């Protein structure tokens, strides 16, 4: 995938997501949707361009929005 003549990779796209989150004050989910629209990419295709830390933040946001079931942070015995 190319963006303005530059090859898009995991590091560049993850940096773009972080910049969008902090620059536009969006959630990670909204920032990714915004970037995908900007670079004409399907949202489903961007997973391979996301770092593990961003994936973790997205998962946390999804749990808070009840898109995913919440996990217990402490193991129950």
Beta strands, then each sheet from edge to edge (+ up, - down):
strand 1: 2-3
strand 2: 6-7
sheet 1: 1+ 2-
end
